[in-house]
Amino acid sequence: MESVAKYVSGAILLLGVILGWVLVRTTALVLGSFGPAADPILFAGIQASGVIGAGLAIGLVVYAMQNERWYRGATEVAVELAKVTWPDKPDTLRSTRVVIVFSVIVSLFLAFFDLIWKAITDTILSGGA
C-alpha cells in the first residue's frame, strides 16, 4: 500500500494542475462576462481570475490529500490496478485486428440490409411501378 502512495499523490497533484488550469479559465470566463472591470489585474500582470482559480484548485488538492476516505479510496484503486495483468503488444494488436475486421463485417452487413430495405421502401412508395 505504501508503494503506491507516491503514485496516488502524484496523480492527485497532476489532476490538481489540470483542474487549476480549467478553473482559472472558467473563472476568467465568468468574471469576463461581467465586463473587464470585474477581473482586475492584481499584481505583476496576474488577474483576479488566476488567483481565484488557482486558490480553488489548491484548496481542492489539499482537501483530497487530507480527506481520509478519498485518499484511501484512490490508494485502493491503485493497489487493485497494480494487480491487473495487462496484455502484451502482440495480444493487443491481435485483439485490435479482430475488432476492426468484425466492425467492417457488421458495417457491410448493415449496409446490405439498408440497400434492400431502401429498394423495398422505394418500390412500395412508388406504387409498384
DOFIMAR-108440 format. One record per residue: x, y, z of N, C-alpha, C in turn; residue in three letters. Coordinates in Angstrom, 2 decimals, padded with zeros to 5 digits. Example, Ala and Ser with C-alpha at 12.3 -4.5 7.8 and 13.67 -1.06 7.14 Angstrom:
<martors>
martor nu->013.19&nv->-005.69&nw->007.80&cau->012.30&cav->-004.50&caw->007.80&cu->013.20&cv->-003.30&cw->007.80&code->ALA
martor nu->012.85&nv->-002.25&nw->007.08&cau->013.67&cav->-001.06&caw->007.14&cu->012.90&cv->000.03&cw->007.87&code->SER
</martors>
This chain:
<martors>
martor nu->000.84&nv->-001.20&nw->000.00&cau->000.00&cav->000.00&caw->000.00&cu->000.87&cv->001.25&cw->000.00&code->MET
martor nu->001.99&nv->001.17&nw->000.68&cau->002.89&cav->002.32&caw->000.73&cu->003.57&cv->002.57&cw->-000.60&code->GLU
martor nu->003.77&nv->001.48&nw->-001.38&cau->004.49&cav->001.65&caw->-002.65&cu->003.67&cv->002.44&cw->-003.67&code->SER
martor nu->002.35&nv->002.41&nw->-003.54&cau->001.54&cav->003.15&caw->-004.49&cu->001.17&cv->004.54&cw->-003.98&code->VAL
martor nu->001.49&nv->004.85&nw->-002.74&cau->001.10&cav->006.14&caw->-002.15&cu->001.73&cv->007.30&cw->-002.93&code->ALA
martor nu->002.98&nv->007.13&nw->-003.36&cau->003.62&cav->008.22&caw->-004.11&cu->002.95&cv->008.41&cw->-005.47&code->LYS
martor nu->002.47&nv->007.32&nw->-006.09&cau->001.78&cav->007.45&caw->-007.37&cu->000.41&cv->008.11&cw->-007.20&code->TYR
martor nu->-000.27&nv->007.77&nw->-006.10&cau->-001.56&cav->008.39&caw->-005.82&cu->-001.38&cv->009.88&cw->-005.57&code->VAL
martor nu->-000.37&nv->010.23&nw->-004.77&cau->-000.11&cav->011.65&caw->-004.50&cu->000.25&cv->012.39&cw->-005.79&code->SER
martor nu->001.07&nv->011.77&nw->-006.62&cau->001.43&cav->012.38&caw->-007.90&cu->000.23&cv->012.55&cw->-008.81&code->GLY
martor nu->-000.66&nv->011.55&nw->-008.83&cau->-001.86&cav->011.64&caw->-009.66&cu->-002.78&cv->012.75&cw->-009.16&code->ALA
martor nu->-002.90&nv->012.89&nw->-007.85&cau->-003.74&cav->013.95&caw->-007.29&cu->-003.14&cv->015.31&cw->-007.63&code->ILE
martor nu->-001.83&nv->015.43&nw->-007.54&cau->-001.19&cav->016.70&caw->-007.89&cu->-001.35&cv->017.02&cw->-009.38&code->LEU
martor nu->-001.19&nv->016.01&nw->-010.23&cau->-001.37&cav->016.22&caw->-011.67&cu->-002.81&cv->016.63&cw->-011.99&code->LEU
martor nu->-003.77&nv->015.95&nw->-011.37&cau->-005.16&cav->016.34&caw->-011.56&cu->-005.41&cv->017.74&cw->-011.02&code->LEU
martor nu->-004.70&nv->018.12&nw->-009.94&cau->-004.82&cav->019.47&caw->-009.40&cu->-004.32&cv->020.51&cw->-010.38&code->GLY
martor nu->-003.24&nv->020.22&nw->-011.09&cau->-002.71&cav->021.16&caw->-012.08&cu->-003.71&cv->021.32&cw->-013.23&code->VAL
martor nu->-004.25&nv->020.19&nw->-013.70&cau->-005.25&cav->020.26&caw->-014.77&cu->-006.49&cv->021.00&cw->-014.30&code->ILE
martor nu->-006.94&nv->020.67&nw->-013.09&cau->-008.10&cav->021.35&caw->-012.52&cu->-007.83&cv->022.84&cw->-012.35&code->LEU
martor nu->-006.62&nv->023.19&nw->-011.94&cau->-006.26&cav->024.60&caw->-011.80&cu->-006.36&cv->025.34&cw->-013.12&code->GLY
martor nu->-005.85&nv->024.72&nw->-014.17&cau->-005.93&cav->025.35&caw->-015.50&cu->-007.38&cv->025.57&cw->-015.90&code->TRP
martor nu->-008.22&nv->024.54&nw->-015.68&cau->-009.64&cav->024.65&caw->-016.04&cu->-010.32&cv->025.73&cw->-015.18&code->VAL
martor nu->-010.04&nv->025.73&nw->-013.88&cau->-010.69&cav->026.71&caw->-013.00&cu->-010.25&cv->028.14&cw->-013.30&code->LEU
martor nu->-008.98&nv->028.34&nw->-013.63&cau->-008.52&cav->029.69&caw->-013.99&cu->-009.25&cv->030.16&cw->-015.24&code->VAL
martor nu->-009.35&nv->029.28&nw->-016.25&cau->-010.04&cav->029.65&caw->-017.49&cu->-011.53&cv->029.90&cw->-017.24&code->ARG
martor nu->-012.14&nv->029.04&nw->-016.44&cau->-013.57&cav->029.18&caw->-016.16&cu->-013.84&cv->030.45&cw->-015.36&code->THR
martor nu->-013.01&nv->030.72&nw->-014.37&cau->-013.18&cav->031.93&caw->-013.57&cu->-012.99&cv->033.18&cw->-014.43&code->THR
martor nu->-012.02&nv->033.16&nw->-015.33&cau->-011.81&cav->034.29&caw->-016.24&cu->-013.02&cv->034.49&cw->-017.14&code->ALA
martor nu->-013.60&nv->033.38&nw->-017.61&cau->-014.78&cav->033.47&caw->-018.46&cu->-015.97&cv->034.05&cw->-017.70&code->LEU
martor nu->-016.16&nv->033.57&nw->-016.47&cau->-017.29&cav->034.06&caw->-015.67&cu->-017.10&cv->035.53&cw->-015.31&code->VAL
martor nu->-015.92&nv->035.88&nw->-014.82&cau->-015.68&cav->037.28&caw->-014.45&cu->-015.68&cv->038.18&cw->-015.68&code->LEU
martor nu->-015.18&nv->037.67&nw->-016.80&cau->-015.15&cav->038.46&caw->-018.03&cu->-016.54&cv->038.75&cw->-018.57&code->GLY
martor nu->-017.50&nv->037.90&nw->-018.23&cau->-018.87&cav->038.14&caw->-018.70&cu->-019.50&cv->039.35&cw->-018.01&code->SER
martor nu->-018.95&nv->039.76&nw->-016.87&cau->-019.44&cav->040.95&caw->-016.17&cu->-018.75&cv->042.22&cw->-016.64&code->PHE
martor nu->-017.78&nv->042.08&nw->-017.51&cau->-017.06&cav->043.24&caw->-018.02&cu->-015.61&cv->043.20&cw->-017.60&code->GLY
martor nu->-014.76&nv->044.01&nw->-018.24&cau->-013.32&cav->043.98&caw->-017.94&cu->-012.99&cv->044.42&cw->-016.52&code->PRO
martor nu->-013.82&nv->045.25&nw->-015.92&cau->-013.53&cav->045.73&caw->-014.57&cu->-013.75&cv->044.64&cw->-013.53&code->ALA
martor nu->-014.48&nv->043.57&nw->-013.86&cau->-014.76&cav->042.50&caw->-012.91&cu->-013.56&cv->041.58&cw->-012.70&code->ALA
martor nu->-012.58&nv->041.62&nw->-013.61&cau->-011.39&cav->040.77&caw->-013.49&cu->-010.15&cv->041.65&cw->-013.53&code->ASP
martor nu->-009.90&nv->042.39&nw->-012.45&cau->-008.77&cav->043.33&caw->-012.48&cu->-007.42&cv->042.64&cw->-012.40&code->PRO
martor nu->-006.40&nv->043.35&nw->-012.85&cau->-005.03&cav->042.88&caw->-012.72&cu->-004.57&cv->043.24&cw->-011.31&code->ILE
martor nu->-004.18&nv->042.24&nw->-010.53&cau->-003.83&cav->042.47&caw->-009.13&cu->-002.38&cv->042.91&cw->-008.97&code->LEU
martor nu->-001.46&nv->042.08&nw->-009.48&cau->-000.03&cav->042.40&caw->-009.38&cu->000.73&cv->041.61&cw->-010.43&code->PHE
martor nu->001.77&nv->042.20&nw->-010.95&cau->002.68&cav->041.57&caw->-011.91&cu->001.93&cv->040.92&cw->-013.08&code->ALA
martor nu->000.85&nv->041.52&nw->-013.52&cau->000.11&cav->041.00&caw->-014.66&cu->-000.80&cv->039.83&cw->-014.33&code->GLY
martor nu->-000.93&nv->039.47&nw->-013.06&cau->-001.80&cav->038.36&caw->-012.67&cu->-003.18&cv->038.90&cw->-012.38&code->ILE
martor nu->-004.18&nv->038.31&nw->-013.03&cau->-005.54&cav->038.78&caw->-012.86&cu->-006.21&cv->038.07&cw->-011.68&code->GLN
martor nu->-007.30&nv->038.65&nw->-011.24&cau->-008.04&cav->038.10&caw->-010.10&cu->-008.53&cv->036.69&cw->-010.41&code->ALA
martor nu->-008.92&nv->036.44&nw->-011.66&cau->-009.41&cav->035.12&caw->-012.03&cu->-008.32&cv->034.06&cw->-011.84&code->SER
martor nu->-007.08&nv->034.41&nw->-012.12&cau->-005.98&cav->033.47&caw->-011.92&cu->-005.77&cv->033.12&cw->-010.46&code->GLY
martor nu->-005.87&nv->034.13&nw->-009.61&cau->-005.70&cav->033.90&caw->-008.18&cu->-006.86&cv->033.07&cw->-007.64&code->VAL
martor nu->-008.07&nv->033.41&nw->-008.04&cau->-009.25&cav->032.68&caw->-007.56&cu->-009.21&cv->031.23&cw->-008.04&code->ILE
martor nu->-008.96&nv->031.01&nw->-009.34&cau->-008.92&cav->029.66&caw->-009.89&cu->-007.83&cv->028.81&cw->-009.28&code->GLY
martor nu->-006.63&nv->029.39&nw->-009.14&cau->-005.52&cav->028.65&caw->-008.54&cu->-005.81&cv->028.35&cw->-007.08&code->ALA
martor nu->-006.39&nv->029.30&nw->-006.39&cau->-006.74&cav->029.08&caw->-004.98&cu->-007.75&cv->027.96&cw->-004.81&code->GLY
martor nu->-008.75&nv->027.92&nw->-005.68&cau->-009.74&cav->026.84&caw->-005.62&cu->-009.09&cv->025.49&cw->-005.90&code->LEU
martor nu->-008.22&nv->025.44&nw->-006.89&cau->-007.54&cav->024.18&caw->-007.23&cu->-006.65&cv->023.71&cw->-006.09&code->ALA
martor nu->-005.90&nv->024.62&nw->-005.51&cau->-005.02&cav->024.26&caw->-004.38&cu->-005.86&cv->023.76&cw->-003.22&code->ILE
martor nu->-006.95&nv->024.45&nw->-002.96&cau->-007.84&cav->024.03&caw->-001.87&cu->-008.40&cv->022.64&cw->-002.09&code->GLY
martor nu->-008.81&nv->022.35&nw->-003.33&cau->-009.35&cav->021.02&caw->-003.63&cu->-008.28&cv->019.93&cw->-003.54&code->LEU
martor nu->-007.06&nv->020.24&nw->-003.97&cau->-005.97&cav->019.26&caw->-003.87&cu->-005.65&cv->018.98&cw->-002.40&code->VAL
martor nu->-005.56&nv->020.03&nw->-001.60&cau->-005.28&cav->019.83&caw->-000.17&cu->-006.41&cv->019.03&cw->000.48&code->VAL
martor nu->-007.65&nv->019.34&nw->000.12&cau->-008.79&cav->018.60&caw->000.67&cu->-008.71&cv->017.13&cw->000.29&code->TYR
martor nu->-008.39&nv->016.84&nw->-000.99&cau->-008.30&cav->015.45&caw->-001.44&cu->-007.17&cv->014.71&cw->-000.74&code->ALA
martor nu->-006.06&nv->015.40&nw->-000.49&cau->-004.92&cav->014.75&caw->000.18&cu->-005.20&cv->014.52&cw->001.66&code->MET
martor nu->-005.93&nv->015.42&nw->002.27&cau->-006.17&cav->015.32&caw->003.71&cu->-007.41&cv->014.48&cw->004.05&code->GLN
martor nu->-008.32&nv->014.32&nw->003.10&cau->-009.54&cav->013.56&caw->003.35&cu->-009.20&cv->012.07&cw->003.34&code->ASN
martor nu->-009.40&nv->011.44&nw->004.48&cau->-009.03&cav->010.04&caw->004.64&cu->-009.78&cv->009.13&cw->003.66&code->GLU
martor nu->-011.08&nv->009.35&nw->003.48&cau->-011.87&cav->008.49&caw->002.59&cu->-011.40&cv->008.59&cw->001.15&code->ARG
martor nu->-011.20&nv->009.81&nw->000.66&cau->-010.78&cav->010.00&caw->-000.73&cu->-009.41&cv->009.39&cw->-000.98&code->TRP
martor nu->-008.49&nv->009.69&nw->-000.09&cau->-007.12&cav->009.23&caw->-000.29&cu->-007.04&cv->007.71&cw->-000.19&code->TYR
martor nu->-007.74&nv->007.13&nw->000.80&cau->-007.74&cav->005.67&caw->000.95&cu->-008.40&cv->005.02&cw->-000.27&code->ARG
martor nu->-009.50&nv->005.61&nw->-000.76&cau->-010.17&cav->005.05&caw->-001.93&cu->-009.28&cv->005.08&cw->-003.16&code->GLY
martor nu->-008.60&nv->006.20&nw->-003.37&cau->-007.69&cav->006.30&caw->-004.52&cu->-006.53&cv->005.32&cw->-004.38&code->ALA
martor nu->-006.04&nv->005.13&nw->-003.16&cau->-004.94&cav->004.19&caw->-002.93&cu->-005.41&cv->002.76&cw->-003.18&code->THR
martor nu->-006.62&nv->002.42&nw->-002.76&cau->-007.14&cav->001.08&caw->-003.01&cu->-007.32&cv->000.82&cw->-004.50&code->GLU
martor nu->-007.76&nv->001.82&nw->-005.24&cau->-007.89&cav->001.67&caw->-006.69&cu->-006.52&cv->001.41&cw->-007.31&code->VAL
martor nu->-005.51&nv->002.17&nw->-006.87&cau->-004.15&cav->001.99&caw->-007.40&cu->-003.61&cv->000.60&cw->-007.06&code->ALA
martor nu->-003.89&nv->000.11&nw->-005.86&cau->-003.43&cav->-001.23&caw->-005.47&cu->-004.08&cv->-002.29&cw->-006.35&code->VAL
martor nu->-005.39&nv->-002.15&nw->-006.59&cau->-006.09&cav->-003.12&caw->-007.45&cu->-005.59&cv->-003.04&cw->-008.89&code->GLU
martor nu->-005.31&nv->-001.83&nw->-009.38&cau->-004.78&cav->-001.71&caw->-010.74&cu->-003.40&cv->-002.33&cw->-010.87&code->LEU
martor nu->-002.63&nv->-002.33&nw->-009.78&cau->-001.31&cav->-002.95&caw->-009.81&cu->-001.42&cv->-004.47&cw->-009.95&code->ALA
martor nu->-002.55&nv->-005.04&nw->-009.55&cau->-002.75&cav->-006.49&caw->-009.64&cu->-003.20&cv->-006.94&cw->-011.02&code->LYS
martor nu->-003.62&nv->-006.00&nw->-011.87&cau->-004.15&cav->-006.33&caw->-013.18&cu->-003.03&cv->-006.86&cw->-014.07&code->VAL
martor nu->-003.32&nv->-007.91&nw->-014.80&cau->-002.39&cav->-008.43&caw->-015.79&cu->-002.73&cv->-007.77&cw->-017.12&code->THR
martor nu->-001.90&nv->-006.86&nw->-017.55&cau->-002.16&cav->-006.12&caw->-018.78&cu->-001.68&cv->-006.94&cw->-019.97&code->TRP
martor nu->-002.39&nv->-006.89&nw->-021.10&cau->-001.97&cav->-007.66&caw->-022.27&cu->-000.69&cv->-007.09&cw->-022.87&code->PRO
martor nu->000.08&nv->-007.99&nw->-023.49&cau->001.29&cav->-007.52&caw->-024.15&cu->000.94&cv->-007.00&cw->-025.54&code->ASP
martor nu->001.94&nv->-006.47&nw->-026.23&cau->001.70&cav->-005.81&caw->-027.52&cu->001.11&cv->-006.75&cw->-028.57&code->LYS
martor nu->001.61&nv->-007.98&nw->-028.74&cau->001.02&cav->-008.86&caw->-029.75&cu->-000.46&cv->-009.18&cw->-029.47&code->PRO
martor nu->-000.81&nv->-009.39&nw->-028.20&cau->-002.21&cav->-009.66&caw->-027.87&cu->-003.08&cv->-008.44&cw->-028.17&code->ASP
martor nu->-002.57&nv->-007.26&nw->-027.86&cau->-003.33&cav->-006.04&caw->-028.11&cu->-003.54&cv->-005.83&cw->-029.60&code->THR
martor nu->-002.49&nv->-006.05&nw->-030.41&cau->-002.61&cav->-005.90&caw->-031.86&cu->-003.58&cv->-006.92&cw->-032.45&code->LEU
martor nu->-003.51&nv->-008.18&nw->-031.97&cau->-004.41&cav->-009.21&caw->-032.46&cu->-005.86&cv->-008.86&cw->-032.11&code->ARG
martor nu->-006.10&nv->-008.41&nw->-030.90&cau->-007.46&cav->-008.03&caw->-030.49&cu->-007.95&cv->-006.84&cw->-031.29&code->SER
martor nu->-007.06&nv->-005.89&nw->-031.57&cau->-007.44&cav->-004.72&caw->-032.36&cu->-007.83&cv->-005.12&cw->-033.77&code->THR
martor nu->-007.08&nv->-006.03&nw->-034.36&cau->-007.41&cav->-006.52&caw->-035.71&cu->-008.77&cv->-007.22&cw->-035.72&code->ARG
martor nu->-009.03&nv->-008.03&nw->-034.71&cau->-010.31&cav->-008.73&caw->-034.63&cu->-011.46&cv->-007.73&cw->-034.56&code->VAL
martor nu->-011.30&nv->-006.69&nw->-033.75&cau->-012.35&cav->-005.68&caw->-033.60&cu->-012.57&cv->-004.94&cw->-034.92&code->VAL
martor nu->-011.49&nv->-004.58&nw->-035.61&cau->-011.62&cav->-003.86&caw->-036.88&cu->-012.31&cv->-004.73&cw->-037.92&code->ILE
martor nu->-011.88&nv->-005.99&nw->-038.06&cau->-012.49&cav->-006.88&caw->-039.04&cu->-013.96&cv->-007.10&cw->-038.72&code->VAL
martor nu->-014.28&nv->-007.34&nw->-037.46&cau->-015.67&cav->-007.54&caw->-037.06&cu->-016.51&cv->-006.30&cw->-037.35&code->PHE
martor nu->-015.96&nv->-005.12&nw->-037.08&cau->-016.68&cav->-003.88&caw->-037.35&cu->-016.95&cv->-003.70&cw->-038.84&code->SER
martor nu->-015.99&nv->-004.03&nw->-039.67&cau->-016.17&cav->-003.93&caw->-041.13&cu->-017.25&cv->-004.91&cw->-041.59&code->VAL
martor nu->-017.21&nv->-006.14&nw->-041.09&cau->-018.20&cav->-007.15&caw->-041.48&cu->-019.60&cv->-006.70&cw->-041.07&code->ILE
martor nu->-019.76&nv->-006.23&nw->-039.86&cau->-021.07&cav->-005.77&caw->-039.39&cu->-021.52&cv->-004.56&cw->-040.20&code->VAL
martor nu->-020.59&nv->-003.65&nw->-040.51&cau->-020.95&cav->-002.47&caw->-041.33&cu->-021.44&cv->-002.88&cw->-042.71&code->SER
martor nu->-020.75&nv->-003.82&nw->-043.34&cau->-021.18&cav->-004.30&caw->-044.66&cu->-022.53&cv->-005.01&cw->-044.57&code->LEU
martor nu->-022.73&nv->-005.80&nw->-043.55&cau->-024.00&cav->-006.48&caw->-043.32&cu->-025.14&cv->-005.48&cw->-043.19&code->PHE
martor nu->-024.94&nv->-004.46&nw->-042.38&cau->-025.97&cav->-003.43&caw->-042.18&cu->-026.20&cv->-002.62&cw->-043.45&code->LEU
martor nu->-025.12&nv->-002.32&nw->-044.19&cau->-025.27&cav->-001.58&caw->-045.45&cu->-026.06&cv->-002.40&cw->-046.46&code->ALA
martor nu->-025.82&nv->-003.70&nw->-046.52&cau->-026.55&cav->-004.57&caw->-047.43&cu->-028.04&cv->-004.56&cw->-047.11&code->PHE
martor nu->-028.38&nv->-004.74&nw->-045.84&cau->-029.79&cav->-004.73&caw->-045.47&cu->-030.41&cv->-003.35&cw->-045.62&code->PHE
martor nu->-029.62&nv->-002.31&nw->-045.47&cau->-030.13&cav->-000.96&caw->-045.69&cu->-030.49&cv->-000.77&cw->-047.17&code->ASP
martor nu->-029.65&nv->-001.26&nw->-048.07&cau->-029.95&cav->-001.17&caw->-049.51&cu->-031.20&cv->-001.95&cw->-049.87&code->LEU
martor nu->-031.33&nv->-003.15&nw->-049.29&cau->-032.53&cav->-003.96&caw->-049.55&cu->-033.77&cv->-003.24&cw->-049.03&code->ILE
martor nu->-033.70&nv->-002.72&nw->-047.81&cau->-034.83&cav->-002.02&caw->-047.22&cu->-035.19&cv->-000.77&cw->-048.03&code->TRP
martor nu->-034.17&nv->-000.05&nw->-048.53&cau->-034.42&cav->001.12&caw->-049.36&cu->-035.12&cv->000.73&cw->-050.65&code->LYS
martor nu->-034.67&nv->-000.36&nw->-051.28&cau->-035.30&cav->-000.80&caw->-052.52&cu->-036.76&cv->-001.20&cw->-052.28&code->ALA
martor nu->-037.02&nv->-001.90&nw->-051.19&cau->-038.41&cav->-002.31&caw->-050.87&cu->-039.26&cv->-001.07&cw->-050.60&code->ILE
martor nu->-038.73&nv->-000.13&nw->-049.82&cau->-039.47&cav->001.09&caw->-049.48&cu->-039.73&cv->001.92&cw->-050.72&code->THR
martor nu->-038.74&nv->002.06&nw->-051.59&cau->-038.93&cav->002.82&caw->-052.84&cu->-039.98&cv->002.17&cw->-053.73&code->ASP
martor nu->-039.98&nv->000.84&nw->-053.78&cau->-040.97&cav->000.12&caw->-054.60&cu->-042.38&cv->000.35&cw->-054.06&code->THR
martor nu->-042.53&nv->000.26&nw->-052.75&cau->-043.85&cav->000.46&caw->-052.13&cu->-044.31&cv->001.89&cw->-052.32&code->ILE
martor nu->-043.45&nv->002.86&nw->-052.10&cau->-043.84&cav->004.27&caw->-052.20&cu->-044.09&cv->004.73&cw->-053.63&code->LEU
martor nu->-043.44&nv->004.07&nw->-054.59&cau->-043.66&cav->004.48&caw->-055.98&cu->-044.88&cv->003.78&cw->-056.58&code->SER
martor nu->-045.57&nv->002.98&nw->-055.82&cau->-046.79&cav->002.34&caw->-056.30&cu->-046.54&cv->001.06&cw->-057.08&code->GLY
martor nu->-045.38&nv->000.49&nw->-056.92&cau->-045.09&cav->-000.76&caw->-057.57&cu->-044.65&cv->-000.63&cw->-059.01&code->GLY
martor nu->-044.55&nv->000.56&nw->-059.53&cau->-044.19&cav->000.74&caw->-060.93&cu->-042.71&cv->000.88&cw->-061.13&code->ALA
</martors>
